[in-house]
Amino acid sequence: MKIFGGLILAAFLFVTGCEQNKSDSSLATIALVNDEAIRVSDLLALLPEADPEQPDAGRASPEERAALSRAFLDQLIEEAMLLQEAERLKIHVTKKELAARMAEYREELSKEAFLALLAEQNLSIEELTQHTRKDLLIEKLLNRLPVENGDEPLDIPETAVRAYYEQHRQRWQIDVELKLRQIIVKTQEEAEEIYLSILKGADFEALAKTHSKQSQAGEDGDLGFLQQGETPIEFDPLFQMEVGKISHVIQSPFGYHIVKVEDRREQRFLSYEAVHEKIYKLLLDQRRETAYAKWISRLKERTEVRINEKLLKKYS
């Protein structure tokens, strides 16, 4: 593999990093990406701490912990590679961009919840800001991937979308759907009383509104259109009923139901127009993954990575 930077300096950092002051072994270098050191502390920050109160049967085995350590180290190495490539391409994050992303975090949570989350993650504002800056750099780098990759543009022709639709036609099949409205109560006695009042002419929707507090449906008991399998198994006989019919009392784990079948949609296929955007995004994601795999493979070929296996084993 091609070596960037000074190999002599890299070797010096790697050897001396592994033999640092014993009083702070977390600063030892566990890997070098070109001439950039990844410290033991970087790896430990990602590894979950063992719970001393957890029984041995619930703890990760040495093999599982070793695999986890290797996976997290690979993640740190890839991040270092990406950040180095962003620097090589002179990609920068402006103060305005960084401030905007930090503002997004704050908008999603109250101040108290935001600070509590930082405490839970053992992060300071400064550390979060630094992590966010790295994330933005990598985002910008990956957004340039079609240009840097030199392969075909990341675009999906209409013919490919149409072909995918035709080749996977069964995926767009929608089974029979019923539009249901329900009344749900806690006891069979109450349900039977309501059912009798409906037989005598009481308005179903009005009764559904009265009992809506016990229902997860809307204020008028409207469940919308549902397929068999999206409803409790006790509702299966409803799919044999005619539109406008009202069920007898149905008992389920949720309570006692009286259900009206308000409409029916027969089995059908979604139109090409209805799923076009979904297919386009799926194919675009697949092409991006392929392009990224090729690009990261080339990046690895020109990156010098050295791992202190002895140190990795010690902290696995």
C-alpha positions as CSV (number, residue, x, y, z in Angstrom):
1,M,0.0,0.0,0.0
2,K,1.2,3.5,-0.7
3,I,2.4,5.4,2.3
4,F,1.4,9.0,2.9
5,G,3.4,11.2,5.2
6,G,6.7,10.4,6.9
7,L,7.1,6.7,7.5
8,I,10.0,7.2,9.9
9,L,7.8,9.6,12.0
10,A,4.9,7.1,11.9
11,A,7.1,4.2,13.1
12,F,8.5,6.4,15.9
13,L,5.0,7.4,17.0
14,F,3.9,3.8,16.9
15,V,6.7,2.3,18.9
16,T,7.0,5.1,21.5
17,G,3.2,5.3,21.9
18,C,3.1,1.7,22.9
19,E,5.7,2.2,25.6
20,Q,4.4,5.4,27.1
21,N,4.3,6.3,30.8
22,K,2.7,3.3,32.6
23,S,0.7,5.7,34.8
24,D,-1.5,6.7,31.8
25,S,-1.7,3.7,29.5
26,S,-4.9,5.1,27.9
27,L,-2.7,7.5,26.0
28,A,-0.8,4.7,24.3
29,T,-1.1,4.4,20.6
30,I,-3.2,1.4,19.6
31,A,-3.1,2.2,15.8
32,L,-1.6,4.5,13.3
33,V,-3.5,5.8,10.2
34,N,-0.7,7.2,8.1
35,D,1.0,9.3,10.8
36,E,-2.1,10.0,12.9
37,A,-2.3,8.1,16.2
38,I,-5.5,6.4,17.6
39,R,-5.2,6.2,21.3
40,V,-6.4,3.5,23.7
41,S,-8.6,6.1,25.2
42,D,-10.4,6.6,21.9
43,L,-11.2,2.9,21.8
44,L,-12.2,2.7,25.5
45,A,-14.6,5.6,24.9
46,L,-16.6,3.4,22.5
47,L,-16.5,0.2,24.4
48,P,-19.4,-0.5,26.9
49,E,-18.2,-0.8,30.5
50,A,-18.7,-4.2,32.1
51,D,-21.5,-4.3,34.7
52,P,-20.0,-5.9,37.9
53,E,-23.6,-6.7,39.1
54,Q,-24.4,-8.6,35.9
55,P,-24.2,-12.4,36.2
56,D,-21.4,-14.0,34.2
57,A,-24.0,-15.7,32.0
58,G,-25.1,-12.3,30.8
59,R,-21.7,-10.9,30.0
60,A,-19.9,-10.9,26.7
61,S,-17.5,-13.8,26.2
62,P,-13.8,-13.0,25.5
63,E,-14.3,-13.8,21.9
64,E,-17.4,-11.5,21.6
65,R,-15.5,-8.6,23.4
66,A,-12.5,-9.1,21.1
67,A,-14.7,-8.9,18.1
68,L,-16.4,-5.8,19.4
69,S,-13.0,-4.1,20.1
70,R,-11.9,-4.9,16.6
71,A,-15.1,-3.5,15.1
72,F,-14.9,-0.3,17.0
73,L,-11.2,0.1,16.2
74,D,-12.0,-0.4,12.5
75,Q,-14.6,2.3,12.9
76,L,-12.1,4.7,14.3
77,I,-9.6,3.9,11.6
78,E,-12.2,4.5,8.9
79,E,-13.2,7.8,10.5
80,A,-9.5,8.9,10.5
81,M,-9.1,7.9,6.9
82,L,-12.2,10.0,5.9
83,L,-11.1,13.0,7.9
84,Q,-7.6,12.9,6.3
85,E,-9.2,12.6,2.9
86,A,-11.4,15.6,3.6
87,E,-8.3,17.6,4.6
88,R,-6.4,16.5,1.5
89,L,-9.3,17.8,-0.6
90,K,-9.4,21.0,1.4
91,I,-12.9,20.5,2.6
92,H,-13.9,22.8,5.4
93,V,-16.8,23.4,7.8
94,T,-17.7,27.0,8.4
95,K,-18.6,28.5,11.7
96,K,-22.1,29.1,10.3
97,E,-22.6,25.5,9.3
98,L,-21.4,24.2,12.6
99,A,-23.6,26.6,14.5
100,A,-26.6,25.6,12.4
101,R,-26.1,21.9,13.2
102,M,-25.6,22.6,16.9
103,A,-28.8,24.6,16.8
104,E,-30.7,21.6,15.3
105,Y,-29.6,19.5,18.3
106,R,-30.9,22.1,20.7
107,E,-34.2,22.6,18.9
108,E,-35.0,18.9,19.2
109,L,-34.7,18.9,23.0
110,S,-35.4,21.2,25.9
111,K,-32.4,22.8,27.5
112,E,-32.7,20.4,30.5
113,A,-33.1,17.3,28.3
114,F,-30.1,18.4,26.1
115,L,-27.9,18.8,29.1
116,A,-29.1,15.5,30.6
117,L,-28.2,13.8,27.4
118,L,-24.7,15.2,27.4
119,A,-24.2,14.1,31.0
120,E,-25.5,10.6,30.1
121,Q,-23.0,10.4,27.2
122,N,-20.3,11.9,29.3
123,L,-19.7,14.7,26.8
124,S,-19.0,18.4,27.2
125,I,-20.4,21.0,24.9
126,E,-16.8,21.4,23.5
127,E,-16.6,17.7,22.8
128,L,-20.0,17.5,21.2
129,T,-19.0,20.5,19.0
130,Q,-15.8,18.7,17.9
131,H,-17.7,15.5,17.1
132,T,-20.2,17.5,15.1
133,R,-17.5,19.2,13.1
134,K,-16.1,15.8,12.2
135,D,-19.5,14.5,11.2
136,L,-20.1,17.6,8.9
137,L,-16.6,17.1,7.3
138,I,-17.4,13.5,6.5
139,E,-20.9,14.4,5.2
140,K,-19.3,17.0,2.9
141,L,-16.7,14.5,1.7
142,L,-19.3,11.8,1.0
143,N,-21.5,14.3,-0.9
144,R,-18.6,14.8,-3.3
145,L,-18.3,11.1,-3.8
146,P,-19.6,11.0,-7.4
147,V,-17.0,13.6,-8.4
148,E,-14.1,12.1,-6.6
149,N,-15.1,8.5,-7.5
150,G,-14.7,9.1,-11.2
151,D,-17.4,6.5,-11.9
152,E,-20.8,6.9,-13.5
153,P,-22.9,9.7,-12.0
154,L,-25.1,8.8,-9.1
155,D,-28.4,9.1,-10.9
156,I,-31.0,6.5,-11.7
157,P,-32.6,6.6,-15.2
158,E,-36.3,6.2,-15.5
159,T,-35.9,2.9,-17.4
160,A,-34.2,1.4,-14.4
161,V,-37.0,2.5,-12.0
162,R,-39.6,1.1,-14.4
163,A,-37.7,-2.2,-14.8
164,Y,-37.5,-2.6,-11.0
165,Y,-41.2,-2.0,-10.6
166,E,-42.1,-4.7,-13.2
167,Q,-39.5,-7.2,-11.9
168,H,-40.8,-6.8,-8.3
169,R,-44.5,-6.5,-9.0
170,Q,-45.6,-8.7,-6.1
171,R,-44.0,-6.2,-3.7
172,W,-46.6,-3.6,-4.7
173,Q,-49.6,-5.8,-4.0
174,I,-52.1,-4.6,-1.4
175,D,-54.4,-7.1,0.1
176,V,-58.0,-6.5,0.9
177,E,-58.5,-3.5,3.2
178,L,-61.4,-2.7,5.4
179,K,-62.4,0.7,6.7
180,L,-63.4,0.1,10.3
181,R,-65.0,2.0,13.1
182,Q,-65.1,0.6,16.6
183,I,-66.6,1.0,20.0
184,I,-64.4,-0.5,22.7
185,V,-65.2,-1.0,26.4
186,K,-63.7,-2.8,29.4
187,T,-66.5,-5.3,30.2
188,Q,-68.7,-7.7,28.3
189,E,-71.8,-6.5,30.1
190,E,-71.3,-2.9,28.9
191,A,-70.5,-4.1,25.4
192,E,-73.7,-6.1,25.2
193,E,-75.8,-3.2,26.4
194,I,-74.3,-1.0,23.7
195,Y,-74.9,-3.6,21.1
196,L,-78.5,-3.9,22.0
197,S,-78.9,-0.1,21.8
198,I,-77.4,-0.2,18.3
199,L,-79.9,-2.9,17.2
200,K,-82.7,-0.6,18.5
201,G,-81.4,2.2,16.3
202,A,-78.8,4.1,18.3
203,D,-76.2,6.0,16.2
204,F,-73.0,4.0,16.0
205,E,-70.7,7.0,15.4
206,A,-72.2,8.9,18.4
207,L,-71.7,5.9,20.6
208,A,-68.1,5.5,19.4
209,K,-67.4,9.1,20.3
210,T,-68.8,8.5,23.8
211,H,-66.5,5.6,24.4
212,S,-63.5,6.9,22.5
213,K,-61.4,7.5,25.6
214,Q,-60.9,3.7,25.9
215,S,-59.9,3.4,22.3
216,Q,-56.6,4.0,20.5
217,A,-58.6,5.2,17.5
218,G,-59.7,8.8,16.7
219,E,-62.3,10.6,18.7
220,D,-65.1,8.9,16.7
221,G,-63.6,5.4,16.8
222,D,-62.3,5.5,13.2
223,L,-59.6,2.9,12.6
224,G,-59.1,3.8,9.0
225,F,-58.3,1.2,6.3
226,L,-56.6,-1.9,7.7
227,Q,-55.4,-5.2,6.2
228,Q,-55.9,-8.6,7.8
229,G,-52.9,-9.0,10.0
230,E,-52.8,-5.4,11.0
231,T,-55.8,-6.0,13.3
232,P,-56.2,-8.4,16.2
233,I,-56.7,-12.0,15.1
234,E,-60.2,-11.8,16.6
235,F,-61.1,-9.3,13.9
236,D,-60.4,-11.8,11.1
237,P,-64.2,-12.7,10.6
238,L,-64.8,-9.0,9.7
239,F,-63.1,-9.5,6.4
240,Q,-66.0,-11.8,5.4
241,M,-68.6,-9.3,6.3
242,E,-70.4,-6.9,3.9
243,V,-69.9,-3.1,4.0
244,G,-72.3,-1.5,6.4
245,K,-72.6,-4.5,8.7
246,I,-71.9,-4.4,12.4
247,S,-70.2,-7.2,14.3
248,H,-71.4,-8.8,17.5
249,V,-69.3,-8.2,20.6
250,I,-65.7,-9.3,20.0
251,Q,-63.4,-10.0,22.9
252,S,-59.6,-9.3,22.4
253,P,-56.7,-8.7,24.7
254,F,-57.6,-4.9,24.4
255,G,-61.2,-5.2,25.6
256,Y,-64.6,-5.8,24.2
257,H,-65.3,-4.4,20.7
258,I,-68.2,-3.7,18.5
259,V,-67.0,-3.0,15.0
260,K,-68.7,-1.5,11.9
261,V,-67.4,-2.3,8.4
262,E,-67.7,1.1,6.6
263,D,-65.9,0.5,3.4
264,R,-63.8,-2.2,1.5
265,R,-60.9,-2.0,-0.9
266,E,-60.3,-5.2,-2.9
267,Q,-56.9,-6.6,-3.5
268,R,-54.9,-4.4,-5.9
269,F,-51.5,-3.3,-7.1
270,L,-50.0,0.1,-6.3
271,S,-49.5,2.1,-9.5
272,Y,-46.1,2.9,-10.8
273,E,-46.6,6.6,-10.0
274,A,-47.5,5.7,-6.4
275,V,-44.2,3.9,-5.7
276,H,-41.9,5.7,-8.2
277,E,-40.2,7.9,-5.5
278,K,-39.7,4.9,-3.2
279,I,-38.1,2.8,-5.9
280,Y,-35.9,5.7,-7.0
281,K,-34.6,6.2,-3.5
282,L,-34.0,2.5,-3.0
283,L,-32.0,2.2,-6.2
284,L,-30.1,5.4,-5.5
285,D,-29.1,4.2,-2.0
286,Q,-27.9,0.9,-3.6
287,R,-25.8,2.7,-6.1
288,R,-24.4,5.0,-3.4
289,E,-23.4,1.9,-1.3
290,T,-21.7,0.4,-4.3
291,A,-19.9,3.6,-5.2
292,Y,-18.8,4.0,-1.6
293,A,-17.5,0.5,-1.3
294,K,-15.3,1.0,-4.4
295,W,-14.1,4.4,-3.3
296,I,-13.3,3.3,0.3
297,S,-11.4,0.3,-1.1
298,R,-9.2,2.6,-3.2
299,L,-8.7,4.9,-0.2
300,K,-7.6,2.0,1.9
301,E,-5.1,0.9,-0.7
302,R,-3.3,4.2,-0.5
303,T,-3.5,4.5,3.3
304,E,-0.9,3.0,5.7
305,V,-2.6,1.5,8.7
306,R,-0.7,-0.2,11.5
307,I,-2.3,-1.8,14.5
308,N,-0.7,-2.8,17.8
309,E,-2.3,-6.2,18.0
310,K,-0.8,-6.9,21.5
311,L,-2.3,-3.7,22.9
312,L,-5.6,-4.4,21.2
313,K,-5.8,-7.8,22.8
314,K,-5.0,-6.3,26.2
315,Y,-8.0,-3.9,25.9
316,S,-10.5,-6.4,24.4
